[in-house]
Amino acid sequence: MTQNKEKTSLIVFLKYPEPGKVKTRLAKDVGEKRAAEIYSKMVTTILEQVINSTSYRTIIYYDPPDKLDEIIRWLRKNDLSYSAQSGKTLGDRITNAFKEVFDSGTDKAVIIGTDCVDVFSDTIREAISVLGNKDVIVGPAEDGGYYLLGLNKHRPEIFKDIKWSTEEVLKQTIEKILDHNLSYALLRTLNDIDNVNDLN
């Protein structure tokens, strides 16, 4: 079944690759400048793998909010949509991004970060397909978090009171999904790049 591109959205969360502000755990091993260079390459690699799809639109949610011009110059993707991340916590920022895309008319939305270089457009399409039968789709990461989460409706309740950036994120998120009687499915587990061991 062909997806309506305007009704299906991929949200990509990314940061401007400023040394000392990205990949801080990796920077402890390779230095801030090198960590920023690695992060920059990860972002551009992931975008090349996911944006060329006719089945969904891609929206870049960037941080910090005052770096839009620099981010567009860095990514060289003038044809994509850009929106600043908003909210105090990661949960707030994710919730606000989902609210924006659903308010704009999206029926199914998937969010990814830029820590997992094994995500491709096929991964996104698989997640979108699952959302035809499930309320939530989750792509587990080996570190206890997730590299992808998809919804067919705005569901802010599953992002509240999560211990972000810990190995509890996936477990707590699934508990929230079950607490609210939502159906879900899991994609295959992939590895995030957070430190030098992951990089190797």
C-alpha positions as CSV (number, residue, x, y, z in Angstrom):
1,M,0.0,0.0,0.0
2,T,1.4,3.4,-1.0
3,Q,1.8,5.9,1.8
4,N,0.6,9.5,1.4
5,K,3.9,11.4,1.8
6,E,2.2,14.5,3.3
7,K,0.4,12.4,5.9
8,T,3.5,10.6,7.1
9,S,6.4,12.3,8.8
10,L,10.0,11.5,9.8
11,I,11.3,13.7,12.6
12,V,15.1,13.8,12.8
13,F,16.5,15.3,16.0
14,L,20.0,16.7,15.6
15,K,22.4,19.2,17.2
16,Y,24.8,21.6,15.6
17,P,28.3,19.9,15.8
18,E,30.0,22.3,18.0
19,P,33.0,20.9,19.9
20,G,32.2,20.3,23.6
21,K,28.4,20.3,22.9
22,V,28.0,17.0,21.1
23,K,29.1,13.4,21.8
24,T,30.6,14.4,25.2
25,R,31.1,10.7,26.3
26,L,33.0,10.0,23.0
27,A,35.0,13.3,23.5
28,K,36.5,11.9,26.7
29,D,38.3,9.3,24.6
30,V,39.0,11.2,21.3
31,G,38.8,14.9,22.2
32,E,36.1,17.4,21.7
33,K,37.1,18.5,18.2
34,R,37.4,14.9,16.9
35,A,34.1,13.9,18.6
36,A,32.3,16.8,16.8
37,E,33.8,15.8,13.5
38,I,32.6,12.2,14.0
39,Y,29.1,13.4,15.0
40,S,28.9,15.6,11.9
41,K,29.8,12.6,9.7
42,M,27.2,10.4,11.5
43,V,24.5,13.0,10.9
44,T,25.2,13.4,7.2
45,T,25.5,9.7,6.8
46,I,22.1,9.0,8.5
47,L,20.4,11.8,6.5
48,E,21.6,10.4,3.2
49,Q,20.2,7.0,4.2
50,V,16.7,8.2,5.3
51,I,15.7,11.4,3.4
52,N,15.4,10.1,-0.1
53,S,12.0,8.6,0.2
54,T,8.7,9.1,-1.6
55,S,6.7,7.7,1.2
56,Y,7.3,10.3,4.0
57,R,8.3,13.9,4.5
58,T,11.4,14.6,6.6
59,I,11.5,17.4,9.2
60,I,14.8,18.4,10.9
61,Y,14.3,19.4,14.5
62,Y,17.5,21.2,15.4
63,D,19.3,22.5,18.5
64,P,20.3,25.1,19.5
65,P,17.5,27.3,18.1
66,D,19.9,30.1,17.0
67,K,22.0,27.9,14.7
68,L,19.5,27.5,11.8
69,D,21.6,29.3,9.2
70,E,24.8,27.4,10.2
71,I,22.9,24.1,10.2
72,I,21.5,24.6,6.7
73,R,25.0,25.5,5.4
74,W,26.4,22.4,7.1
75,L,23.8,20.0,5.9
76,R,23.3,21.6,2.4
77,K,19.7,20.4,2.4
78,N,17.7,23.5,1.5
79,D,14.7,21.5,0.4
80,L,14.0,20.0,3.9
81,S,11.8,21.4,6.5
82,Y,13.5,22.8,9.7
83,S,12.0,23.5,13.1
84,A,13.8,24.3,16.4
85,Q,13.5,21.9,19.2
86,S,11.6,23.4,22.2
87,G,11.2,22.3,25.8
88,K,13.3,21.9,28.9
89,T,13.8,18.1,28.9
90,L,14.3,15.6,26.1
91,G,10.8,14.3,26.8
92,D,9.3,17.8,26.4
93,R,11.2,18.3,23.1
94,I,10.0,15.0,21.7
95,T,6.5,15.6,22.8
96,N,6.4,19.1,21.3
97,A,7.8,17.8,18.0
98,F,5.2,15.1,17.7
99,K,2.5,17.6,18.6
100,E,3.6,20.0,15.8
101,V,3.6,17.3,13.1
102,F,0.3,15.8,14.2
103,D,-1.2,19.3,14.3
104,S,0.0,19.9,10.8
105,G,-2.1,17.0,9.5
106,T,0.2,14.0,9.9
107,D,-1.4,10.6,10.5
108,K,1.8,8.6,11.3
109,A,5.1,10.0,12.6
110,V,8.4,8.5,13.4
111,I,11.2,10.1,15.3
112,I,14.9,9.2,15.2
113,G,18.0,10.7,16.7
114,T,21.5,10.8,15.1
115,D,23.4,8.3,17.2
116,C,22.6,5.1,15.2
117,V,24.1,4.9,11.7
118,D,22.3,1.7,10.9
119,V,19.0,3.4,10.3
120,F,17.9,3.5,6.6
121,S,14.8,4.5,4.7
122,D,13.7,0.8,4.8
123,T,13.7,1.0,8.6
124,I,11.5,4.1,8.6
125,R,9.1,2.5,6.1
126,E,8.9,-0.7,8.2
127,A,8.0,1.4,11.3
128,I,5.4,3.3,9.4
129,S,3.8,0.1,8.1
130,V,3.6,-1.3,11.6
131,L,1.7,1.8,12.7
132,G,-1.2,0.6,10.6
133,N,-1.8,-2.1,13.3
134,K,-0.1,-0.8,16.4
135,D,-0.3,2.4,18.5
136,V,3.5,2.6,19.0
137,I,6.6,1.2,17.3
138,V,9.9,1.2,19.1
139,G,13.5,0.6,17.8
140,P,15.5,-0.6,20.8
141,A,19.1,0.4,21.2
142,E,21.7,-1.9,22.8
143,D,22.4,0.7,25.5
144,G,18.9,0.5,26.9
145,G,17.4,3.4,25.1
146,Y,15.8,3.5,21.6
147,Y,16.9,4.8,18.2
148,L,13.4,5.2,16.8
149,L,9.9,5.7,18.1
150,G,6.7,6.0,16.0
151,L,3.2,7.0,16.8
152,N,-0.2,7.1,14.9
153,K,-1.5,9.7,17.3
154,H,0.0,12.3,19.6
155,R,0.6,10.5,22.9
156,P,2.5,12.8,25.3
157,E,1.8,10.5,28.3
158,I,4.5,8.0,27.2
159,F,7.3,10.6,27.5
160,K,6.6,11.8,31.0
161,D,8.9,11.0,34.0
162,I,11.4,9.0,31.9
163,K,15.0,8.9,33.2
164,W,16.5,10.2,29.9
165,S,20.1,9.2,28.9
166,T,20.0,6.1,31.1
167,E,19.7,2.4,30.4
168,E,16.2,2.6,31.8
169,V,14.7,4.6,28.9
170,L,13.4,1.7,26.9
171,K,12.1,-0.2,29.9
172,Q,10.3,2.8,31.3
173,T,8.8,3.7,27.9
174,I,7.3,0.3,27.4
175,E,5.9,0.4,30.9
176,K,4.2,3.7,30.0
177,I,2.8,2.2,26.8
178,L,1.4,-0.7,28.8
179,D,0.1,1.5,31.6
180,H,-2.0,3.4,29.0
181,N,-3.3,0.2,27.4
182,L,-1.5,0.9,24.1
183,S,-0.4,-1.7,21.6
184,Y,3.2,-1.7,20.5
185,A,5.8,-3.6,18.5
186,L,9.6,-3.6,18.5
187,L,12.0,-3.4,15.6
188,R,15.3,-5.1,15.7
189,T,17.9,-3.9,18.2
190,L,20.6,-1.7,16.9
191,N,23.7,-0.1,18.4
192,D,24.1,3.6,19.2
193,I,27.5,5.2,19.0
194,D,28.1,6.8,22.4
195,N,31.7,6.0,23.2
196,V,34.9,4.8,21.6
197,N,34.0,1.1,22.0
198,D,30.8,1.7,20.0
199,L,32.8,3.4,17.4
200,N,35.1,0.5,17.0
